[in-house]
């Protein structure tokens, strides 16, 4: 399981950290299994390593444009999408292309210094 996801061995000595490491490893395995099972429905039977290599070839640029003190516009644009990427995104229910959304701006925390 860990070799498929490319996870390292456990080097923790505290029980709580070991449990957290195992929990995250199992969670990652379940996420990978869910993605691969959805991809099998559209006849993509690649290994997890092959999927990572192919999907690392695409880029998504995210830009946040402030509109006023309370709202901003979020722009997401996919670049270099090939037919394989579109098929994978459709299979797992993700949007592709350009995505624009107006949203409430997050205010910086009180301890955050303005730059």
N, CA, C and O atoms as CSV, one atom per row, in Angstrom:
chain,resi,resn,atom,element,x,y,z
A,1,UNK,N,N,0.839,-1.191,0.000
A,1,UNK,CA,C,0.000,0.000,0.000
A,1,UNK,C,C,0.879,1.249,0.000
A,1,UNK,O,O,0.638,2.174,-0.776
A,2,UNK,N,N,1.899,1.283,0.866
A,2,UNK,CA,C,2.722,2.481,0.961
A,2,UNK,C,C,3.598,2.658,-0.273
A,2,UNK,O,O,3.889,3.788,-0.663
A,3,UNK,N,N,4.022,1.563,-0.892
A,3,UNK,CA,C,4.857,1.706,-2.079
A,3,UNK,C,C,4.047,2.253,-3.246
A,3,UNK,O,O,4.581,3.004,-4.064
A,4,UNK,N,N,2.781,1.897,-3.340
A,4,UNK,CA,C,1.927,2.413,-4.412
A,4,UNK,C,C,1.747,3.919,-4.296
A,4,UNK,O,O,1.698,4.617,-5.309
A,5,UNK,N,N,1.647,4.426,-3.073
A,5,UNK,CA,C,1.472,5.858,-2.854
A,5,UNK,C,C,2.796,6.600,-2.741
A,5,UNK,O,O,2.809,7.831,-2.747
A,6,UNK,N,N,3.900,5.889,-2.640
A,6,UNK,CA,C,5.199,6.535,-2.515
A,6,UNK,C,C,5.442,7.105,-1.133
A,6,UNK,O,O,6.137,8.112,-1.003
A,7,UNK,N,N,4.882,6.480,-0.081
A,7,UNK,CA,C,5.051,6.966,1.285
A,7,UNK,C,C,6.312,6.373,1.897
A,7,UNK,O,O,6.745,5.281,1.528
A,8,UNK,N,N,6.893,7.108,2.834
A,8,UNK,CA,C,8.120,6.678,3.482
A,8,UNK,C,C,7.823,5.779,4.680
A,8,UNK,O,O,6.681,5.697,5.132
A,9,UNK,N,N,8.868,5.095,5.199
A,9,UNK,CA,C,8.686,4.273,6.405
A,9,UNK,C,C,8.370,5.149,7.622
A,9,UNK,O,O,8.573,6.363,7.592
A,10,UNK,N,N,7.879,4.527,8.678
A,10,UNK,CA,C,7.550,5.233,9.911
A,10,UNK,C,C,8.813,5.354,10.763
A,10,UNK,O,O,9.430,4.347,11.111
A,11,UNK,N,N,9.193,6.579,11.096
A,11,UNK,CA,C,10.342,6.817,11.962
A,11,UNK,C,C,9.926,7.496,13.266
A,11,UNK,O,O,10.771,8.077,13.948
A,12,UNK,N,N,8.665,7.437,13.621
A,12,UNK,CA,C,8.177,8.096,14.827
A,12,UNK,C,C,8.389,7.197,16.039
A,12,UNK,O,O,8.408,5.972,15.915
A,13,UNK,N,N,8.550,7.809,17.211
A,13,UNK,CA,C,8.701,7.010,18.422
A,13,UNK,C,C,7.513,7.169,19.365
A,13,UNK,O,O,7.332,6.344,20.260
A,14,UNK,N,N,6.712,8.194,19.189
A,14,UNK,CA,C,5.535,8.378,20.043
A,14,UNK,C,C,4.331,7.693,19.418
A,14,UNK,O,O,4.131,7.736,18.204
A,15,UNK,N,N,3.530,7.056,20.274
A,15,UNK,CA,C,2.361,6.315,19.793
A,15,UNK,C,C,1.390,7.200,19.031
A,15,UNK,O,O,0.839,6.785,18.012
A,16,UNK,N,N,1.178,8.409,19.514
A,16,UNK,CA,C,0.236,9.313,18.867
A,16,UNK,C,C,0.684,9.661,17.451
A,16,UNK,O,O,-0.139,9.732,16.538
A,17,UNK,N,N,1.971,9.877,17.268
A,17,UNK,CA,C,2.489,10.201,15.929
A,17,UNK,C,C,2.433,8.990,14.995
A,17,UNK,O,O,2.161,9.133,13.803
A,18,UNK,N,N,2.691,7.800,15.541
A,18,UNK,CA,C,2.594,6.585,14.735
A,18,UNK,C,C,1.150,6.378,14.271
A,18,UNK,O,O,0.906,6.065,13.106
A,19,UNK,N,N,0.203,6.556,15.186
A,19,UNK,CA,C,-1.214,6.418,14.828
A,19,UNK,C,C,-1.616,7.441,13.782
A,19,UNK,O,O,-2.350,7.110,12.851
A,20,UNK,N,N,-1.151,8.674,13.913
A,20,UNK,CA,C,-1.472,9.718,12.936
A,20,UNK,C,C,-0.897,9.366,11.569
A,20,UNK,O,O,-1.562,9.541,10.547
A,21,UNK,N,N,0.346,8.866,11.550
A,21,UNK,CA,C,0.983,8.469,10.297
A,21,UNK,C,C,0.196,7.350,9.612
A,21,UNK,O,O,-0.059,7.404,8.409
A,22,UNK,N,N,-0.181,6.340,10.390
A,22,UNK,CA,C,-0.960,5.230,9.825
A,22,UNK,C,C,-2.331,5.697,9.338
A,22,UNK,O,O,-2.793,5.265,8.283
A,23,UNK,N,N,-2.981,6.576,10.101
A,23,UNK,CA,C,-4.287,7.087,9.708
A,23,UNK,C,C,-4.194,7.843,8.379
A,23,UNK,O,O,-5.016,7.641,7.485
A,24,UNK,N,N,-3.184,8.715,8.255
A,24,UNK,CA,C,-3.028,9.469,7.008
A,24,UNK,C,C,-2.670,8.561,5.835
A,24,UNK,O,O,-3.104,8.800,4.708
A,25,UNK,N,N,-1.879,7.517,6.097
A,25,UNK,CA,C,-1.541,6.563,5.034
A,25,UNK,C,C,-2.783,5.832,4.545
A,25,UNK,O,O,-2.975,5.670,3.340
A,26,UNK,N,N,-3.626,5.389,5.470
A,26,UNK,CA,C,-4.853,4.675,5.089
A,26,UNK,C,C,-5.829,5.623,4.395
A,26,UNK,O,O,-6.490,5.236,3.432
A,27,UNK,N,N,-5.921,6.856,4.875
A,27,UNK,CA,C,-6.783,7.855,4.236
A,27,UNK,C,C,-6.327,8.119,2.798
A,27,UNK,O,O,-7.152,8.201,1.889
A,28,UNK,N,N,-5.023,8.251,2.597
A,28,UNK,CA,C,-4.479,8.463,1.248
A,28,UNK,C,C,-4.763,7.257,0.356
A,28,UNK,O,O,-5.108,7.414,-0.815
A,29,UNK,N,N,-4.620,6.063,0.908
A,29,UNK,CA,C,-4.900,4.856,0.129
A,29,UNK,C,C,-6.363,4.815,-0.298
A,29,UNK,O,O,-6.666,4.486,-1.445
A,30,UNK,N,N,-7.276,5.149,0.622
A,30,UNK,CA,C,-8.703,5.145,0.281
A,30,UNK,C,C,-9.028,6.203,-0.777
A,30,UNK,O,O,-9.832,5.949,-1.674
A,31,UNK,N,N,-8.415,7.377,-0.682
A,31,UNK,CA,C,-8.636,8.417,-1.689
A,31,UNK,C,C,-8.141,7.942,-3.056
A,31,UNK,O,O,-8.824,8.125,-4.063
A,32,UNK,N,N,-6.953,7.333,-3.090
A,32,UNK,CA,C,-6.417,6.820,-4.348
A,32,UNK,C,C,-7.302,5.708,-4.903
A,32,UNK,O,O,-7.531,5.646,-6.111
A,33,UNK,N,N,-7.800,4.836,-4.037
A,33,UNK,CA,C,-8.675,3.746,-4.476
A,33,UNK,C,C,-9.990,4.291,-5.052
A,33,UNK,O,O,-10.475,3.797,-6.070
A,34,UNK,N,N,-10.560,5.304,-4.401
A,34,UNK,CA,C,-11.798,5.920,-4.894
A,34,UNK,C,C,-11.584,6.537,-6.272
A,34,UNK,O,O,-12.406,6.360,-7.171
A,35,UNK,N,N,-10.492,7.253,-6.434
A,35,UNK,CA,C,-10.199,7.876,-7.737
A,35,UNK,C,C,-10.009,6.805,-8.796
A,35,UNK,O,O,-10.569,6.914,-9.887
A,36,UNK,N,N,-9.227,5.765,-8.497
A,36,UNK,CA,C,-8.984,4.718,-9.494
A,36,UNK,C,C,-10.255,3.942,-9.829
A,36,UNK,O,O,-10.436,3.531,-10.975
A,37,UNK,N,N,-11.141,3.733,-8.850
A,37,UNK,CA,C,-12.390,3.023,-9.154
A,37,UNK,C,C,-13.292,3.877,-10.046
A,37,UNK,O,O,-13.968,3.341,-10.924
A,38,UNK,N,N,-13.314,5.182,-9.840
A,38,UNK,CA,C,-14.095,6.055,-10.734
A,38,UNK,C,C,-13.484,6.100,-12.127
A,38,UNK,O,O,-14.211,6.187,-13.117
A,39,UNK,N,N,-12.170,6.043,-12.217
A,39,UNK,CA,C,-11.514,6.054,-13.530
A,39,UNK,C,C,-11.746,4.742,-14.279
A,39,UNK,O,O,-11.812,4.735,-15.508
A,40,UNK,N,N,-11.869,3.639,-13.550
A,40,UNK,CA,C,-12.146,2.357,-14.220
A,40,UNK,C,C,-13.497,2.375,-14.922
A,40,UNK,O,O,-13.684,1.669,-15.913
A,41,UNK,N,N,-14.455,3.181,-14.419
A,41,UNK,CA,C,-15.773,3.241,-15.065
A,41,UNK,C,C,-15.699,3.875,-16.452
A,41,UNK,O,O,-16.588,3.670,-17.279
A,42,UNK,N,N,-14.629,4.653,-16.711
A,42,UNK,CA,C,-14.457,5.263,-18.041
A,42,UNK,C,C,-13.258,4.644,-18.762
A,42,UNK,O,O,-12.632,5.285,-19.605
A,43,UNK,N,N,-12.945,3.387,-18.419
A,43,UNK,CA,C,-11.899,2.590,-19.065
A,43,UNK,C,C,-10.501,3.179,-18.959
A,43,UNK,O,O,-9.726,3.102,-19.912
A,44,UNK,N,N,-10.169,3.761,-17.825
A,44,UNK,CA,C,-8.795,4.161,-17.540
A,44,UNK,C,C,-8.297,3.221,-16.453
A,44,UNK,O,O,-8.751,3.281,-15.311
A,45,UNK,N,N,-7.352,2.348,-16.820
A,45,UNK,CA,C,-6.873,1.316,-15.901
A,45,UNK,C,C,-5.401,1.517,-15.550
A,45,UNK,O,O,-4.696,0.543,-15.286
A,46,UNK,N,N,-4.936,2.737,-15.541
A,46,UNK,CA,C,-3.529,3.038,-15.259
A,46,UNK,C,C,-3.213,2.848,-13.780
A,46,UNK,O,O,-4.095,2.919,-12.924
A,47,UNK,N,N,-1.934,2.603,-13.502
A,47,UNK,CA,C,-1.497,2.507,-12.107
A,47,UNK,C,C,-1.489,3.906,-11.498
A,47,UNK,O,O,-1.560,4.906,-12.212
A,48,UNK,N,N,-1.402,3.963,-10.174
A,48,UNK,CA,C,-1.398,5.257,-9.489
A,48,UNK,C,C,-0.154,6.062,-9.893
A,48,UNK,O,O,-0.235,7.278,-10.063
A,49,UNK,N,N,0.989,5.392,-10.046
A,49,UNK,CA,C,2.213,6.082,-10.460
A,49,UNK,C,C,2.093,6.693,-11.840
A,49,UNK,O,O,2.540,7.818,-12.065
A,50,UNK,N,N,1.489,5.957,-12.772
A,50,UNK,CA,C,1.284,6.470,-14.128
A,50,UNK,C,C,0.332,7.658,-14.124
A,50,UNK,O,O,0.551,8.638,-14.836
A,51,UNK,N,N,-0.734,7.569,-13.317
A,51,UNK,CA,C,-1.682,8.691,-13.222
A,51,UNK,C,C,-0.990,9.944,-12.699
A,51,UNK,O,O,-1.227,11.040,-13.209
A,52,UNK,N,N,-0.131,9.793,-11.682
A,52,UNK,CA,C,0.570,10.953,-11.131
A,52,UNK,C,C,1.458,11.602,-12.182
A,52,UNK,O,O,1.490,12.828,-12.292
A,53,UNK,N,N,2.180,10.794,-12.958
A,53,UNK,CA,C,3.073,11.337,-13.981
A,53,UNK,C,C,2.271,12.074,-15.053
A,53,UNK,O,O,2.633,13.183,-15.446
A,54,UNK,N,N,1.189,11.464,-15.525
A,54,UNK,CA,C,0.386,12.094,-16.582
A,54,UNK,C,C,-0.317,13.354,-16.097
A,54,UNK,O,O,-0.392,14.341,-16.828
A,55,UNK,N,N,-0.834,13.329,-14.868
A,55,UNK,CA,C,-1.568,14.493,-14.361
A,55,UNK,C,C,-0.634,15.623,-13.936
A,55,UNK,O,O,-1.068,16.771,-13.841
A,56,UNK,N,N,0.638,15.325,-13.680
A,56,UNK,CA,C,1.599,16.378,-13.357
A,56,UNK,C,C,1.954,17.225,-14.569
A,56,UNK,O,O,2.643,18.235,-14.425
A,57,UNK,N,N,1.510,16.846,-15.745
A,57,UNK,CA,C,1.804,17.593,-16.962
A,57,UNK,C,C,0.836,18.754,-17.180
A,57,UNK,O,O,1.047,19.568,-18.079
A,58,UNK,N,N,-0.213,18.843,-16.379
A,58,UNK,CA,C,-1.177,19.941,-16.538
A,58,UNK,C,C,-0.981,20.970,-15.448
A,58,UNK,O,O,-0.433,20.671,-14.386
A,59,UNK,N,N,-1.435,22.194,-15.718
A,59,UNK,CA,C,-1.292,23.283,-14.760
A,59,UNK,C,C,-2.618,24.004,-14.608
A,59,UNK,O,O,-3.358,24.175,-15.577
A,60,UNK,N,N,-2.917,24.427,-13.377
A,60,UNK,CA,C,-4.096,25.248,-13.090
A,60,UNK,C,C,-3.608,26.520,-12.409
A,60,UNK,O,O,-2.958,26.466,-11.365
A,61,UNK,N,N,-3.927,27.662,-13.008
A,61,UNK,CA,C,-3.530,28.951,-12.462
A,61,UNK,C,C,-4.727,29.530,-11.720
A,61,UNK,O,O,-5.819,29.632,-12.279
A,62,UNK,N,N,-4.522,29.908,-10.464
A,62,UNK,CA,C,-5.577,30.500,-9.647
A,62,UNK,C,C,-5.189,31.935,-9.312
A,62,UNK,O,O,-4.087,32.191,-8.826
A,63,UNK,N,N,-6.098,32.865,-9.573
A,63,UNK,CA,C,-5.865,34.282,-9.300
A,63,UNK,C,C,-7.006,34.814,-8.460
A,63,UNK,O,O,-8.170,34.531,-8.743
A,64,UNK,N,N,-6.690,35.576,-7.439
A,64,UNK,CA,C,-7.700,36.209,-6.595
A,64,UNK,C,C,-7.625,37.713,-6.845
A,64,UNK,O,O,-6.585,38.334,-6.623
A,65,UNK,N,N,-8.736,38.297,-7.310
A,65,UNK,CA,C,-8.793,39.723,-7.602
A,65,UNK,C,C,-9.681,40.413,-6.577
A,65,UNK,O,O,-10.883,40.150,-6.542
A,66,UNK,N,N,-9.126,41.291,-5.737
A,66,UNK,CA,C,-9.966,41.987,-4.762
A,66,UNK,C,C,-10.900,42.965,-5.474
A,66,UNK,O,O,-10.466,43.706,-6.356
A,67,UNK,N,N,-12.181,42.971,-5.092
A,67,UNK,CA,C,-13.162,43.880,-5.685
A,67,UNK,C,C,-13.411,45.081,-4.779
A,67,UNK,O,O,-13.464,46.224,-5.234
A,68,UNK,N,N,-13.561,44.798,-3.498
A,68,UNK,CA,C,-13.750,45.841,-2.495
A,68,UNK,C,C,-13.330,45.249,-1.153
A,68,UNK,O,O,-12.664,44.214,-1.113
A,69,UNK,N,N,-13.716,45.900,-0.054
A,69,UNK,CA,C,-13.272,45.425,1.262
A,69,UNK,C,C,-13.893,44.090,1.662
A,69,UNK,O,O,-13.358,43.399,2.529
A,70,UNK,N,N,-15.007,43.717,1.048
A,70,UNK,CA,C,-15.703,42.505,1.484
A,70,UNK,C,C,-15.739,41.383,0.452
A,70,UNK,O,O,-15.998,40.239,0.823
A,71,UNK,N,N,-15.492,41.657,-0.814
A,71,UNK,CA,C,-15.616,40.624,-1.841
A,71,UNK,C,C,-14.401,40.605,-2.769
A,71,UNK,O,O,-13.699,41.601,-2.944
A,72,UNK,N,N,-14.188,39.432,-3.349
A,72,UNK,CA,C,-13.134,39.266,-4.343
A,72,UNK,C,C,-13.643,38.324,-5.440
A,72,UNK,O,O,-14.657,37.647,-5.271
A,73,UNK,N,N,-12.938,38.294,-6.542
A,73,UNK,CA,C,-13.268,37.385,-7.635
A,73,UNK,C,C,-12.164,36.347,-7.748
A,73,UNK,O,O,-10.979,36.682,-7.776
A,74,UNK,N,N,-12.565,35.090,-7.811
A,74,UNK,CA,C,-11.638,33.975,-7.908
A,74,UNK,C,C,-11.653,33.469,-9.346
A,74,UNK,O,O,-12.704,33.088,-9.862
A,75,UNK,N,N,-10.490,33.465,-9.993
A,75,UNK,CA,C,-10.356,32.971,-11.364
A,75,UNK,C,C,-9.477,31.725,-11.354
A,75,UNK,O,O,-8.370,31.736,-10.815
A,76,UNK,N,N,-9.983,30.651,-11.956
A,76,UNK,CA,C,-9.181,29.433,-12.110
A,76,UNK,C,C,-9.157,29.095,-13.592
A,76,UNK,O,O,-10.206,29.005,-14.229
A,77,UNK,N,N,-7.968,28.910,-14.138
A,77,UNK,CA,C,-7.835,28.609,-15.558
A,77,UNK,C,C,-6.898,27.425,-15.733
A,77,UNK,O,O,-5.766,27.436,-15.250
A,78,UNK,N,N,-7.384,26.406,-16.430
A,78,UNK,CA,C,-6.575,25.225,-16.734
A,78,UNK,C,C,-5.771,25.487,-17.987
A,78,UNK,O,O,-6.286,26.033,-18.963
A,79,UNK,N,N,-4.500,25.095,-17.962
A,79,UNK,CA,C,-3.630,25.255,-19.122
A,79,UNK,C,C,-3.094,23.903,-19.539
A,79,UNK,O,O,-2.896,23.025,-18.698
A,80,UNK,N,N,-2.858,23.726,-20.821
A,80,UNK,CA,C,-2.278,22.497,-21.375
A,80,UNK,C,C,-3.121,21.258,-21.097
A,80,UNK,O,O,-2.570,20.194,-20.817
A,81,UNK,N,N,-4.458,21.375,-21.169
A,81,UNK,CA,C,-5.316,20.209,-20.950
A,81,UNK,C,C,-5.362,19.349,-22.203
A,81,UNK,O,O,-5.659,19.825,-23.299
A,82,UNK,N,N,-5.067,18.091,-22.015
A,82,UNK,CA,C,-5.171,17.132,-23.114
A,82,UNK,C,C,-6.454,16.330,-22.919
A,82,UNK,O,O,-7.118,16.458,-21.891
A,83,UNK,N,N,-6.802,15.511,-23.896
A,83,UNK,CA,C,-8.046,14.749,-23.806
A,83,UNK,C,C,-8.027,13.801,-22.597
A,83,UNK,O,O,-9.068,13.564,-21.985
A,84,UNK,N,N,-6.851,13.259,-22.251
A,84,UNK,CA,C,-6.741,12.388,-21.085
A,84,UNK,C,C,-7.114,13.143,-19.814
A,84,UNK,O,O,-7.855,12.625,-18.979
A,85,UNK,N,N,-6.599,14.371,-19.664
A,85,UNK,CA,C,-6.905,15.182,-18.479
A,85,UNK,C,C,-8.399,15.462,-18.380
A,85,UNK,O,O,-8.988,15.355,-17.305
A,86,UNK,N,N,-9.003,15.820,-19.500
A,86,UNK,CA,C,-10.447,16.109,-19.501
A,86,UNK,C,C,-11.254,14.869,-19.099
A,86,UNK,O,O,-12.229,14.971,-18.355
A,87,UNK,N,N,-10.843,13.712,-19.593
A,87,UNK,CA,C,-11.540,12.465,-19.274
A,87,UNK,C,C,-11.426,12.139,-17.783
A,87,UNK,O,O,-12.401,11.720,-17.160
A,88,UNK,N,N,-10.232,12.334,-17.215
A,88,UNK,CA,C,-10.021,12.079,-15.787
A,88,UNK,C,C,-10.853,13.044,-14.953
A,88,UNK,O,O,-11.513,12.628,-14.001
A,89,UNK,N,N,-10.827,14.324,-15.299
A,89,UNK,CA,C,-11.575,15.322,-14.528
A,89,UNK,C,C,-13.074,15.039,-14.582
A,89,UNK,O,O,-13.763,15.147,-13.568
A,90,UNK,N,N,-13.582,14.675,-15.762
A,90,UNK,CA,C,-15.009,14.344,-15.888
A,90,UNK,C,C,-15.360,13.130,-15.027
A,90,UNK,O,O,-16.411,13.104,-14.386
A,91,UNK,N,N,-14.484,12.130,-15.015
A,91,UNK,CA,C,-14.760,10.893,-14.273
A,91,UNK,C,C,-14.848,11.132,-12.770
A,91,UNK,O,O,-15.650,10.491,-12.092
A,92,UNK,N,N,-14.039,12.043,-12.241
A,92,UNK,CA,C,-14.056,12.297,-10.799
A,92,UNK,C,C,-14.927,13.496,-10.427
A,92,UNK,O,O,-15.000,13.862,-9.253
A,93,UNK,N,N,-15.585,14.111,-11.406
A,93,UNK,CA,C,-16.542,15.171,-11.124
A,93,UNK,C,C,-15.953,16.549,-10.906
A,93,UNK,O,O,-16.541,17.364,-10.196
A,94,UNK,N,N,-14.800,16.828,-11.504
A,94,UNK,CA,C,-14.177,18.146,-11.379
A,94,UNK,C,C,-14.427,18.980,-12.630
A,94,UNK,O,O,-14.509,18.446,-13.736
A,95,UNK,N,N,-14.547,20.292,-12.446
A,95,UNK,CA,C,-14.751,21.204,-13.568
A,95,UNK,C,C,-13.422,21.459,-14.266
A,95,UNK,O,O,-12.368,21.454,-13.631
A,96,UNK,N,N,-13.476,21.683,-15.575
A,96,UNK,CA,C,-12.287,22.036,-16.341
A,96,UNK,C,C,-12.530,23.350,-17.064
A,96,UNK,O,O,-13.660,23.833,-17.146
A,97,UNK,N,N,-11.454,23.918,-17.587
A,97,UNK,CA,C,-11.575,25.162,-18.331
A,97,UNK,C,C,-11.366,26.361,-17.435
A,97,UNK,O,O,-10.519,26.343,-16.543
A,98,UNK,N,N,-12.148,27.411,-17.677
A,98,UNK,CA,C,-12.056,28.632,-16.882
A,98,UNK,C,C,-13.210,28.669,-15.899
A,98,UNK,O,O,-14.357,28.409,-16.262
A,99,UNK,N,N,-12.904,28.991,-14.665
A,99,UNK,CA,C,-13.900,29.016,-13.601
A,99,UNK,C,C,-13.803,30.379,-12.919
A,99,UNK,O,O,-12.733,30.761,-12.445
A,100,UNK,N,N,-14.916,31.116,-12.867
A,100,UNK,CA,C,-14.953,32.434,-12.242
A,100,UNK,C,C,-16.021,32.415,-11.156
A,100,UNK,O,O,-17.147,31.973,-11.383
A,101,UNK,N,N,-15.647,32.904,-9.963
A,101,UNK,CA,C,-16.606,32.936,-8.864
A,101,UNK,C,C,-16.356,34.175,-8.008
A,101,UNK,O,O,-15.215,34.482,-7.663
A,102,UNK,N,N,-17.424,34.875,-7.674
A,102,UNK,CA,C,-17.332,36.008,-6.754
A,102,UNK,C,C,-17.568,35.466,-5.361
A,102,UNK,O,O,-18.525,34.729,-5.125
A,103,UNK,N,N,-16.698,35.830,-4.445
A,103,UNK,CA,C,-16.811,35.289,-3.105
A,103,UNK,C,C,-16.456,36.341,-2.064
A,103,UNK,O,O,-15.858,37.373,-2.370
A,104,UNK,N,N,-16.837,36.052,-0.840
A,104,UNK,CA,C,-16.526,36.938,0.268
A,104,UNK,C,C,-15.033,36.865,0.555
A,104,UNK,O,O,-14.458,35.779,0.605
A,105,UNK,N,N,-14.414,38.012,0.743
A,105,UNK,CA,C,-12.977,38.065,0.990
A,105,UNK,C,C,-12.672,37.593,2.403
A,105,UNK,O,O,-13.419,37.876,3.340
A,106,UNK,N,N,-11.578,36.879,2.543
A,106,UNK,CA,C,-11.125,36.467,3.866
A,106,UNK,C,C,-10.301,37.591,4.455
A,106,UNK,O,O,-9.423,38.152,3.800
A,107,UNK,N,N,-10.595,37.907,5.687
A,107,UNK,CA,C,-9.830,38.958,6.358
A,107,UNK,C,C,-8.612,38.343,7.017
A,107,UNK,O,O,-8.693,37.240,7.558
A,108,UNK,N,N,-7.473,39.043,6.981
A,108,UNK,CA,C,-6.285,38.507,7.671
A,108,UNK,C,C,-6.501,38.481,9.172
A,108,UNK,O,O,-7.252,39.288,9.721
A,109,UNK,N,N,-5.832,37.544,9.827
A,109,UNK,CA,C,-5.957,37.444,11.283
A,109,UNK,C,C,-5.382,38.693,11.949
A,109,UNK,O,O,-4.575,39.401,11.347
A,110,UNK,N,N,-5.790,38.961,13.171
A,110,UNK,CA,C,-5.385,40.189,13.869
A,110,UNK,C,C,-3.873,40.242,14.084
A,110,UNK,O,O,-3.293,41.328,14.097
A,111,UNK,N,N,-3.231,39.096,14.253
A,111,UNK,CA,C,-1.797,39.061,14.479
A,111,UNK,C,C,-0.987,39.199,13.196
A,111,UNK,O,O,0.233,39.349,13.263
A,112,UNK,N,N,-1.627,39.153,12.033
A,112,UNK,CA,C,-0.958,39.207,10.749
A,112,UNK,C,C,-0.581,40.652,10.431
A,112,UNK,O,O,-1.437,41.536,10.433
A,113,UNK,N,N,0.691,40.887,10.161
A,113,UNK,CA,C,1.142,42.249,9.847
A,113,UNK,C,C,0.876,42.543,8.385
A,113,UNK,O,O,1.055,41.668,7.538
A,114,UNK,N,N,0.457,43.744,8.076
A,114,UNK,CA,C,0.252,44.161,6.678
A,114,UNK,C,C,1.588,44.362,6.012
A,114,UNK,O,O,2.500,44.951,6.592
A,115,UNK,N,N,1.706,43.865,4.771
A,115,UNK,CA,C,2.972,43.999,4.045
A,115,UNK,C,C,2.809,44.938,2.892
A,115,UNK,O,O,3.765,45.183,2.156
